[in-house]
Amino acid sequence: MQCEMCGDTIRGTPKLVRVEGAELQVCSKCEKYGTEVQQKRRPQSASARPVPGPARTSPAAHAGATAYRKRDLFDYMDGEIVEDYAVRIRKAREEKGLSQKDLAMQMKEKEHLIRKIENAELIPEDDVRRKIEKALGIRLVESTADSEEKRKENKLVPTLGDVTIIRKVKK
């Protein structure tokens, strides 16, 4: 076997070493250029494996495994953030007579963060959004029920379901 670093023939067992994020099989001379990584364990031999027995699976175990799923970002959201959040924040801040620095100090956040949010370069995360709402006394989230009502009110174009008439076939 050849050393993956210098190309020399490896005498004895090769060393598994991490160099700049890459794992290499190297000789004893080149192992000083990286940090040694533990060798991956080989699968157990057939004689050392446990004897297969009756599986201990019950319907409750399967139901419990499928009932829980990993939560994602959308599960934690209260609703959708309004499109004009930057304008609302700036207007409310100016009405209260606060500078960006004063608001940041009040919220215990960085002034740079407030500036980016007000310039609509950054959408505030939920914890920051809540702090802004509390400090300025405004709402930045549109709940899903509100957005559905607006869609019903602003119905400009009929959908295909509105136009078609479904007739049942007589048998």
Secondary structure, 3 states (H helix, E strand, C coil): CECCCCCCECCCCCEEEEECCEEEEECCCCHHHCEECCCCCCCCCCCCCCCCCCCCCCHHHHHHHHHCCCCCHHHHCCCEECCCHHHHHHHHHHHCCCCHHHHHHHHCCCHHHHHHHHCCCCCCCHHHHHHHHHHHCCCCEECHHHHHHHHHHCCCCCCHHHHCCCCCCCC
